Amino acid sequence: MPKATFFNLPDEKRDLIIELAIEEFAEHDYAQASITRLVEQAGIAKGSFYQYFEDKRDLFLYLVDLIGQEKMALLAKHPPPNPGMGIFDYIHWLFEVGIEFQIAHPRLMQVGYRALYGNNMPFQSESLERMKAAGEAFYRDLVEQGIRQGDIDPAIDRDMAVFVLSTWLNEFGNHIL
């Protein structure tokens, strides 16, 4: 996670560093991504980078977390057209919003793809776990909503339902990439 000094930067400078980091990790796999290249493009000293992040890994994992944050922000901006809609209509709406997110953030999604499937990814399982944990709570809420609305049988194995939803929605996103 970034250090407090990163969040104390002016928004413009912080946004520039994040945009350049997204480009660097979208363009290069983890091993080939370069902090030196990033700081040169950002016009900051390499020592300043280490005042903002522990290391390259810290920055990369922050970007992985940012994917979930950005998706949730998009969902908050675009509430479902009908708050009482059934779970399957809601999932259809999620697909549409998910596609919109991927179209709006192709480079950030490329970072996510590299985190999950990239070569030379030394902490791939940690990246996967972070992304999985962020989505799992959301999918669990979806299953519970479907049960409350009567769209999903209350006798269902909730863990299996979460797994199926998660796999289904995530693999569809990977197909889009």
CNS distance restraints for C-alpha pairs under 8 A (distance, minus, plus):
assign (resid   1 and name CA) (resid  53 and name CA) 7.11 0.50 0.50
assign (resid   1 and name CA) (resid  58 and name CA) 5.92 0.50 0.50
assign (resid   1 and name CA) (resid  59 and name CA) 7.27 0.50 0.50
assign (resid   1 and name CA) (resid  61 and name CA) 7.39 0.50 0.50
assign (resid   1 and name CA) (resid  62 and name CA) 5.72 0.50 0.50
assign (resid   2 and name CA) (resid   6 and name CA) 6.14 0.50 0.50
assign (resid   2 and name CA) (resid   7 and name CA) 7.60 0.50 0.50
assign (resid   2 and name CA) (resid  52 and name CA) 5.69 0.50 0.50
assign (resid   2 and name CA) (resid  53 and name CA) 4.94 0.50 0.50
assign (resid   2 and name CA) (resid  54 and name CA) 7.46 0.50 0.50
assign (resid   2 and name CA) (resid  58 and name CA) 7.11 0.50 0.50
assign (resid   2 and name CA) (resid  59 and name CA) 7.13 0.50 0.50
assign (resid   2 and name CA) (resid  62 and name CA) 7.12 0.50 0.50
assign (resid   3 and name CA) (resid   7 and name CA) 7.21 0.50 0.50
assign (resid   3 and name CA) (resid  51 and name CA) 7.02 0.50 0.50
assign (resid   3 and name CA) (resid  52 and name CA) 5.12 0.50 0.50
assign (resid   3 and name CA) (resid  53 and name CA) 5.85 0.50 0.50
assign (resid   3 and name CA) (resid  54 and name CA) 7.76 0.50 0.50
assign (resid   4 and name CA) (resid   8 and name CA) 6.32 0.50 0.50
assign (resid   4 and name CA) (resid  52 and name CA) 7.28 0.50 0.50
assign (resid   5 and name CA) (resid   9 and name CA) 6.61 0.50 0.50
assign (resid   5 and name CA) (resid  51 and name CA) 6.55 0.50 0.50
assign (resid   5 and name CA) (resid  52 and name CA) 5.63 0.50 0.50
assign (resid   6 and name CA) (resid  14 and name CA) 6.87 0.50 0.50
assign (resid   6 and name CA) (resid  51 and name CA) 7.43 0.50 0.50
assign (resid   6 and name CA) (resid  52 and name CA) 4.57 0.50 0.50
assign (resid   6 and name CA) (resid  53 and name CA) 7.60 0.50 0.50
assign (resid   7 and name CA) (resid  14 and name CA) 7.36 0.50 0.50
assign (resid   9 and name CA) (resid  13 and name CA) 6.42 0.50 0.50
assign (resid   9 and name CA) (resid  14 and name CA) 5.87 0.50 0.50
assign (resid  10 and name CA) (resid  14 and name CA) 6.25 0.50 0.50
assign (resid  11 and name CA) (resid  15 and name CA) 5.90 0.50 0.50
assign (resid  12 and name CA) (resid  16 and name CA) 6.16 0.50 0.50
assign (resid  13 and name CA) (resid  17 and name CA) 6.32 0.50 0.50
assign (resid  14 and name CA) (resid  18 and name CA) 6.33 0.50 0.50
assign (resid  15 and name CA) (resid  19 and name CA) 6.03 0.50 0.50
assign (resid  16 and name CA) (resid  20 and name CA) 6.06 0.50 0.50
assign (resid  16 and name CA) (resid  42 and name CA) 6.85 0.50 0.50
assign (resid  17 and name CA) (resid  21 and name CA) 6.02 0.50 0.50
assign (resid  17 and name CA) (resid  38 and name CA) 7.77 0.50 0.50
assign (resid  17 and name CA) (resid  42 and name CA) 6.16 0.50 0.50
assign (resid  18 and name CA) (resid  22 and name CA) 6.09 0.50 0.50
assign (resid  18 and name CA) (resid  63 and name CA) 7.96 0.50 0.50
assign (resid  19 and name CA) (resid  23 and name CA) 6.28 0.50 0.50
assign (resid  20 and name CA) (resid  24 and name CA) 6.09 0.50 0.50
assign (resid  20 and name CA) (resid  38 and name CA) 6.31 0.50 0.50
assign (resid  20 and name CA) (resid  41 and name CA) 7.40 0.50 0.50
assign (resid  20 and name CA) (resid  42 and name CA) 7.15 0.50 0.50
assign (resid  21 and name CA) (resid  25 and name CA) 6.15 0.50 0.50
assign (resid  21 and name CA) (resid  38 and name CA) 6.50 0.50 0.50
assign (resid  21 and name CA) (resid  59 and name CA) 7.85 0.50 0.50
assign (resid  22 and name CA) (resid  26 and name CA) 5.84 0.50 0.50
assign (resid  22 and name CA) (resid  63 and name CA) 7.22 0.50 0.50
assign (resid  22 and name CA) (resid 107 and name CA) 6.47 0.50 0.50
assign (resid  22 and name CA) (resid 108 and name CA) 5.90 0.50 0.50
assign (resid  22 and name CA) (resid 111 and name CA) 6.76 0.50 0.50
assign (resid  23 and name CA) (resid  27 and name CA) 5.89 0.50 0.50
assign (resid  23 and name CA) (resid 107 and name CA) 6.53 0.50 0.50
assign (resid  23 and name CA) (resid 108 and name CA) 8.00 0.50 0.50
assign (resid  24 and name CA) (resid  28 and name CA) 6.02 0.50 0.50
assign (resid  24 and name CA) (resid  33 and name CA) 5.92 0.50 0.50
assign (resid  24 and name CA) (resid  34 and name CA) 7.25 0.50 0.50
assign (resid  24 and name CA) (resid  38 and name CA) 6.91 0.50 0.50
assign (resid  25 and name CA) (resid  29 and name CA) 6.19 0.50 0.50
assign (resid  25 and name CA) (resid  30 and name CA) 6.50 0.50 0.50
assign (resid  25 and name CA) (resid  33 and name CA) 5.84 0.50 0.50
assign (resid  25 and name CA) (resid  60 and name CA) 7.67 0.50 0.50
assign (resid  25 and name CA) (resid 111 and name CA) 5.77 0.50 0.50
assign (resid  26 and name CA) (resid 107 and name CA) 5.60 0.50 0.50
assign (resid  26 and name CA) (resid 108 and name CA) 6.95 0.50 0.50
assign (resid  26 and name CA) (resid 110 and name CA) 5.20 0.50 0.50
assign (resid  26 and name CA) (resid 111 and name CA) 4.90 0.50 0.50
assign (resid  26 and name CA) (resid 114 and name CA) 7.54 0.50 0.50
assign (resid  27 and name CA) (resid  33 and name CA) 7.90 0.50 0.50
assign (resid  28 and name CA) (resid  32 and name CA) 5.53 0.50 0.50
assign (resid  28 and name CA) (resid  33 and name CA) 5.15 0.50 0.50
assign (resid  29 and name CA) (resid  33 and name CA) 6.01 0.50 0.50
assign (resid  29 and name CA) (resid 114 and name CA) 6.65 0.50 0.50
assign (resid  29 and name CA) (resid 118 and name CA) 6.52 0.50 0.50
assign (resid  29 and name CA) (resid 119 and name CA) 6.73 0.50 0.50
assign (resid  29 and name CA) (resid 120 and name CA) 7.02 0.50 0.50
assign (resid  29 and name CA) (resid 121 and name CA) 7.57 0.50 0.50
assign (resid  30 and name CA) (resid 114 and name CA) 7.80 0.50 0.50
assign (resid  30 and name CA) (resid 118 and name CA) 7.88 0.50 0.50
assign (resid  30 and name CA) (resid 119 and name CA) 7.92 0.50 0.50
assign (resid  30 and name CA) (resid 120 and name CA) 6.53 0.50 0.50
assign (resid  30 and name CA) (resid 121 and name CA) 5.93 0.50 0.50
assign (resid  31 and name CA) (resid 120 and name CA) 5.96 0.50 0.50
assign (resid  31 and name CA) (resid 121 and name CA) 7.11 0.50 0.50
assign (resid  34 and name CA) (resid  38 and name CA) 6.32 0.50 0.50
assign (resid  35 and name CA) (resid  39 and name CA) 6.10 0.50 0.50
assign (resid  35 and name CA) (resid  46 and name CA) 7.71 0.50 0.50
assign (resid  35 and name CA) (resid  56 and name CA) 6.77 0.50 0.50
assign (resid  36 and name CA) (resid  40 and name CA) 6.16 0.50 0.50
assign (resid  36 and name CA) (resid  46 and name CA) 6.80 0.50 0.50
assign (resid  37 and name CA) (resid  41 and name CA) 6.25 0.50 0.50
assign (resid  38 and name CA) (resid  42 and name CA) 6.15 0.50 0.50
assign (resid  39 and name CA) (resid  43 and name CA) 5.86 0.50 0.50
assign (resid  39 and name CA) (resid  44 and name CA) 5.24 0.50 0.50
assign (resid  39 and name CA) (resid  45 and name CA) 6.35 0.50 0.50
assign (resid  39 and name CA) (resid  46 and name CA) 5.96 0.50 0.50
assign (resid  39 and name CA) (resid  49 and name CA) 7.10 0.50 0.50
assign (resid  40 and name CA) (resid  44 and name CA) 6.48 0.50 0.50
assign (resid  40 and name CA) (resid  45 and name CA) 7.65 0.50 0.50
assign (resid  44 and name CA) (resid  48 and name CA) 6.49 0.50 0.50
assign (resid  44 and name CA) (resid  49 and name CA) 7.41 0.50 0.50
assign (resid  45 and name CA) (resid  49 and name CA) 6.83 0.50 0.50
assign (resid  46 and name CA) (resid  50 and name CA) 6.87 0.50 0.50
assign (resid  47 and name CA) (resid  51 and name CA) 6.63 0.50 0.50
assign (resid  48 and name CA) (resid  52 and name CA) 6.64 0.50 0.50
assign (resid  49 and name CA) (resid  53 and name CA) 6.16 0.50 0.50
assign (resid  50 and name CA) (resid  54 and name CA) 5.65 0.50 0.50
assign (resid  50 and name CA) (resid  55 and name CA) 6.50 0.50 0.50
assign (resid  53 and name CA) (resid  58 and name CA) 6.02 0.50 0.50
assign (resid  53 and name CA) (resid  59 and name CA) 6.13 0.50 0.50
assign (resid  54 and name CA) (resid  58 and name CA) 5.78 0.50 0.50
assign (resid  54 and name CA) (resid  59 and name CA) 7.75 0.50 0.50
assign (resid  55 and name CA) (resid  59 and name CA) 6.55 0.50 0.50
assign (resid  56 and name CA) (resid  60 and name CA) 6.15 0.50 0.50
assign (resid  57 and name CA) (resid  61 and name CA) 6.11 0.50 0.50
assign (resid  58 and name CA) (resid  62 and name CA) 6.17 0.50 0.50
assign (resid  59 and name CA) (resid  63 and name CA) 6.41 0.50 0.50
assign (resid  60 and name CA) (resid  64 and name CA) 6.39 0.50 0.50
assign (resid  61 and name CA) (resid  65 and name CA) 6.23 0.50 0.50
assign (resid  61 and name CA) (resid 127 and name CA) 6.78 0.50 0.50
assign (resid  62 and name CA) (resid  66 and name CA) 6.05 0.50 0.50
assign (resid  63 and name CA) (resid  67 and name CA) 6.51 0.50 0.50
assign (resid  63 and name CA) (resid 108 and name CA) 7.77 0.50 0.50
assign (resid  63 and name CA) (resid 111 and name CA) 7.55 0.50 0.50
assign (resid  64 and name CA) (resid  68 and name CA) 7.39 0.50 0.50
assign (resid  64 and name CA) (resid 111 and name CA) 7.29 0.50 0.50
assign (resid  64 and name CA) (resid 112 and name CA) 6.07 0.50 0.50
assign (resid  64 and name CA) (resid 115 and name CA) 7.34 0.50 0.50
assign (resid  64 and name CA) (resid 127 and name CA) 6.95 0.50 0.50
assign (resid  64 and name CA) (resid 130 and name CA) 7.65 0.50 0.50
assign (resid  64 and name CA) (resid 131 and name CA) 7.03 0.50 0.50
assign (resid  65 and name CA) (resid  69 and name CA) 6.51 0.50 0.50
assign (resid  65 and name CA) (resid 130 and name CA) 7.17 0.50 0.50
assign (resid  65 and name CA) (resid 131 and name CA) 7.12 0.50 0.50
assign (resid  66 and name CA) (resid  70 and name CA) 5.94 0.50 0.50
assign (resid  67 and name CA) (resid  71 and name CA) 6.19 0.50 0.50
assign (resid  67 and name CA) (resid 108 and name CA) 6.84 0.50 0.50
assign (resid  67 and name CA) (resid 109 and name CA) 7.36 0.50 0.50
assign (resid  67 and name CA) (resid 112 and name CA) 7.24 0.50 0.50
assign (resid  68 and name CA) (resid  72 and name CA) 6.17 0.50 0.50
assign (resid  68 and name CA) (resid 131 and name CA) 7.29 0.50 0.50
assign (resid  68 and name CA) (resid 134 and name CA) 6.56 0.50 0.50
assign (resid  68 and name CA) (resid 135 and name CA) 7.73 0.50 0.50
assign (resid  69 and name CA) (resid  73 and name CA) 6.16 0.50 0.50
assign (resid  70 and name CA) (resid  74 and name CA) 6.21 0.50 0.50
assign (resid  71 and name CA) (resid  75 and name CA) 6.28 0.50 0.50
assign (resid  71 and name CA) (resid  98 and name CA) 7.81 0.50 0.50
assign (resid  71 and name CA) (resid 101 and name CA) 6.81 0.50 0.50
assign (resid  72 and name CA) (resid  76 and name CA) 6.18 0.50 0.50
assign (resid  73 and name CA) (resid  77 and name CA) 6.29 0.50 0.50
assign (resid  74 and name CA) (resid  78 and name CA) 6.20 0.50 0.50
assign (resid  74 and name CA) (resid  97 and name CA) 7.83 0.50 0.50
assign (resid  74 and name CA) (resid 101 and name CA) 7.32 0.50 0.50
assign (resid  75 and name CA) (resid  79 and name CA) 6.04 0.50 0.50
assign (resid  75 and name CA) (resid  97 and name CA) 7.30 0.50 0.50
assign (resid  78 and name CA) (resid  97 and name CA) 8.00 0.50 0.50
assign (resid  79 and name CA) (resid  83 and name CA) 7.85 0.50 0.50
assign (resid  80 and name CA) (resid  90 and name CA) 7.21 0.50 0.50
assign (resid  80 and name CA) (resid  93 and name CA) 6.95 0.50 0.50
assign (resid  85 and name CA) (resid  89 and name CA) 6.19 0.50 0.50
assign (resid  85 and name CA) (resid  90 and name CA) 6.27 0.50 0.50
assign (resid  86 and name CA) (resid  90 and name CA) 6.14 0.50 0.50
assign (resid  86 and name CA) (resid 146 and name CA) 7.14 0.50 0.50
assign (resid  86 and name CA) (resid 149 and name CA) 6.88 0.50 0.50
assign (resid  86 and name CA) (resid 151 and name CA) 6.70 0.50 0.50
assign (resid  87 and name CA) (resid  91 and name CA) 6.12 0.50 0.50
assign (resid  87 and name CA) (resid 142 and name CA) 7.35 0.50 0.50
assign (resid  87 and name CA) (resid 145 and name CA) 7.16 0.50 0.50
assign (resid  87 and name CA) (resid 146 and name CA) 5.14 0.50 0.50
assign (resid  87 and name CA) (resid 149 and name CA) 7.67 0.50 0.50
assign (resid  87 and name CA) (resid 151 and name CA) 6.36 0.50 0.50
assign (resid  88 and name CA) (resid  92 and name CA) 6.23 0.50 0.50
assign (resid  88 and name CA) (resid 151 and name CA) 7.86 0.50 0.50
assign (resid  89 and name CA) (resid  93 and name CA) 6.23 0.50 0.50
assign (resid  90 and name CA) (resid  94 and name CA) 6.17 0.50 0.50
assign (resid  91 and name CA) (resid  95 and name CA) 6.29 0.50 0.50
assign (resid  92 and name CA) (resid  96 and name CA) 6.54 0.50 0.50
assign (resid  93 and name CA) (resid  97 and name CA) 6.28 0.50 0.50
assign (resid  94 and name CA) (resid  98 and name CA) 5.83 0.50 0.50
assign (resid  95 and name CA) (resid  99 and name CA) 6.13 0.50 0.50
assign (resid  95 and name CA) (resid 169 and name CA) 7.35 0.50 0.50
assign (resid  96 and name CA) (resid 100 and name CA) 6.23 0.50 0.50
assign (resid  97 and name CA) (resid 101 and name CA) 6.12 0.50 0.50
assign (resid  98 and name CA) (resid 102 and name CA) 6.26 0.50 0.50
assign (resid  98 and name CA) (resid 173 and name CA) 7.27 0.50 0.50
assign (resid  99 and name CA) (resid 103 and name CA) 6.13 0.50 0.50
assign (resid  99 and name CA) (resid 173 and name CA) 7.39 0.50 0.50
assign (resid  99 and name CA) (resid 176 and name CA) 7.55 0.50 0.50
assign (resid 100 and name CA) (resid 104 and name CA) 6.04 0.50 0.50
assign (resid 101 and name CA) (resid 105 and name CA) 5.93 0.50 0.50
assign (resid 102 and name CA) (resid 106 and name CA) 5.40 0.50 0.50
assign (resid 102 and name CA) (resid 109 and name CA) 6.35 0.50 0.50
assign (resid 102 and name CA) (resid 173 and name CA) 7.85 0.50 0.50
assign (resid 102 and name CA) (resid 176 and name CA) 7.83 0.50 0.50
assign (resid 102 and name CA) (resid 177 and name CA) 7.74 0.50 0.50
assign (resid 105 and name CA) (resid 109 and name CA) 6.17 0.50 0.50
assign (resid 106 and name CA) (resid 110 and name CA) 6.15 0.50 0.50
assign (resid 107 and name CA) (resid 111 and name CA) 6.48 0.50 0.50
assign (resid 108 and name CA) (resid 112 and name CA) 6.49 0.50 0.50
assign (resid 109 and name CA) (resid 113 and name CA) 6.11 0.50 0.50
assign (resid 109 and name CA) (resid 177 and name CA) 7.56 0.50 0.50
assign (resid 110 and name CA) (resid 114 and name CA) 6.15 0.50 0.50
assign (resid 110 and name CA) (resid 177 and name CA) 7.53 0.50 0.50
assign (resid 111 and name CA) (resid 115 and name CA) 6.18 0.50 0.50
assign (resid 112 and name CA) (resid 116 and name CA) 6.34 0.50 0.50
assign (resid 113 and name CA) (resid 117 and name CA) 5.79 0.50 0.50
assign (resid 113 and name CA) (resid 118 and name CA) 6.82 0.50 0.50
assign (resid 113 and name CA) (resid 174 and name CA) 7.45 0.50 0.50
assign (resid 113 and name CA) (resid 177 and name CA) 7.86 0.50 0.50
assign (resid 114 and name CA) (resid 118 and name CA) 4.02 0.50 0.50
assign (resid 114 and name CA) (resid 119 and name CA) 7.51 0.50 0.50
assign (resid 114 and name CA) (resid 121 and name CA) 7.87 0.50 0.50
assign (resid 115 and name CA) (resid 121 and name CA) 7.03 0.50 0.50
assign (resid 115 and name CA) (resid 124 and name CA) 6.03 0.50 0.50
assign (resid 115 and name CA) (resid 127 and name CA) 5.83 0.50 0.50
assign (resid 115 and name CA) (resid 128 and name CA) 7.08 0.50 0.50
assign (resid 116 and name CA) (resid 124 and name CA) 6.26 0.50 0.50
assign (resid 116 and name CA) (resid 127 and name CA) 6.77 0.50 0.50
assign (resid 116 and name CA) (resid 128 and name CA) 5.82 0.50 0.50
assign (resid 117 and name CA) (resid 124 and name CA) 7.85 0.50 0.50
assign (resid 123 and name CA) (resid 127 and name CA) 6.50 0.50 0.50
assign (resid 124 and name CA) (resid 128 and name CA) 6.12 0.50 0.50
assign (resid 125 and name CA) (resid 129 and name CA) 6.07 0.50 0.50
assign (resid 126 and name CA) (resid 130 and name CA) 6.19 0.50 0.50
assign (resid 127 and name CA) (resid 131 and name CA) 6.30 0.50 0.50
assign (resid 128 and name CA) (resid 132 and name CA) 5.89 0.50 0.50
assign (resid 129 and name CA) (resid 133 and name CA) 5.89 0.50 0.50
assign (resid 130 and name CA) (resid 134 and name CA) 6.27 0.50 0.50
assign (resid 131 and name CA) (resid 135 and name CA) 6.45 0.50 0.50
assign (resid 132 and name CA) (resid 136 and name CA) 5.90 0.50 0.50
assign (resid 133 and name CA) (resid 137 and name CA) 6.83 0.50 0.50
assign (resid 134 and name CA) (resid 138 and name CA) 7.26 0.50 0.50
assign (resid 135 and name CA) (resid 139 and name CA) 6.20 0.50 0.50
assign (resid 135 and name CA) (resid 166 and name CA) 7.21 0.50 0.50
assign (resid 136 and name CA) (resid 140 and name CA) 6.02 0.50 0.50
assign (resid 136 and name CA) (resid 162 and name CA) 6.90 0.50 0.50
assign (resid 136 and name CA) (resid 166 and name CA) 7.03 0.50 0.50
assign (resid 137 and name CA) (resid 141 and name CA) 6.26 0.50 0.50
assign (resid 138 and name CA) (resid 142 and name CA) 6.37 0.50 0.50
assign (resid 139 and name CA) (resid 143 and name CA) 6.27 0.50 0.50
assign (resid 139 and name CA) (resid 162 and name CA) 5.53 0.50 0.50
assign (resid 139 and name CA) (resid 165 and name CA) 6.64 0.50 0.50
assign (resid 139 and name CA) (resid 166 and name CA) 6.49 0.50 0.50
assign (resid 140 and name CA) (resid 144 and name CA) 6.29 0.50 0.50
assign (resid 140 and name CA) (resid 158 and name CA) 7.50 0.50 0.50
assign (resid 140 and name CA) (resid 159 and name CA) 7.92 0.50 0.50
assign (resid 140 and name CA) (resid 162 and name CA) 5.60 0.50 0.50
assign (resid 141 and name CA) (resid 145 and name CA) 6.04 0.50 0.50
assign (resid 142 and name CA) (resid 146 and name CA) 6.17 0.50 0.50
assign (resid 143 and name CA) (resid 147 and name CA) 6.27 0.50 0.50
assign (resid 143 and name CA) (resid 152 and name CA) 7.36 0.50 0.50
assign (resid 143 and name CA) (resid 158 and name CA) 7.00 0.50 0.50
assign (resid 143 and name CA) (resid 161 and name CA) 6.83 0.50 0.50
assign (resid 143 and name CA) (resid 162 and name CA) 6.71 0.50 0.50
assign (resid 144 and name CA) (resid 148 and name CA) 6.20 0.50 0.50
assign (resid 145 and name CA) (resid 149 and name CA) 6.16 0.50 0.50
assign (resid 146 and name CA) (resid 150 and name CA) 6.13 0.50 0.50
assign (resid 146 and name CA) (resid 151 and name CA) 5.03 0.50 0.50
assign (resid 146 and name CA) (resid 152 and name CA) 5.11 0.50 0.50
assign (resid 147 and name CA) (resid 151 and name CA) 5.95 0.50 0.50
assign (resid 147 and name CA) (resid 152 and name CA) 4.66 0.50 0.50
assign (resid 147 and name CA) (resid 153 and name CA) 6.11 0.50 0.50
assign (resid 147 and name CA) (resid 154 and name CA) 5.53 0.50 0.50
assign (resid 152 and name CA) (resid 156 and name CA) 7.46 0.50 0.50
assign (resid 156 and name CA) (resid 160 and name CA) 7.99 0.50 0.50
assign (resid 156 and name CA) (resid 161 and name CA) 7.23 0.50 0.50
assign (resid 157 and name CA) (resid 161 and name CA) 6.27 0.50 0.50
assign (resid 158 and name CA) (resid 162 and name CA) 6.11 0.50 0.50
assign (resid 159 and name CA) (resid 163 and name CA) 6.16 0.50 0.50
assign (resid 160 and name CA) (resid 164 and name CA) 6.12 0.50 0.50
assign (resid 161 and name CA) (resid 165 and name CA) 6.12 0.50 0.50
assign (resid 162 and name CA) (resid 166 and name CA) 5.90 0.50 0.50
assign (resid 163 and name CA) (resid 167 and name CA) 5.96 0.50 0.50
assign (resid 164 and name CA) (resid 168 and name CA) 5.88 0.50 0.50
assign (resid 165 and name CA) (resid 169 and name CA) 5.97 0.50 0.50
assign (resid 166 and name CA) (resid 170 and name CA) 5.83 0.50 0.50
assign (resid 167 and name CA) (resid 171 and name CA) 5.76 0.50 0.50
assign (resid 168 and name CA) (resid 172 and name CA) 6.19 0.50 0.50
assign (resid 169 and name CA) (resid 173 and name CA) 6.39 0.50 0.50
assign (resid 170 and name CA) (resid 174 and name CA) 6.28 0.50 0.50
assign (resid 171 and name CA) (resid 175 and name CA) 6.13 0.50 0.50
assign (resid 172 and name CA) (resid 176 and name CA) 6.43 0.50 0.50
assign (resid 173 and name CA) (resid 177 and name CA) 6.50 0.50 0.50
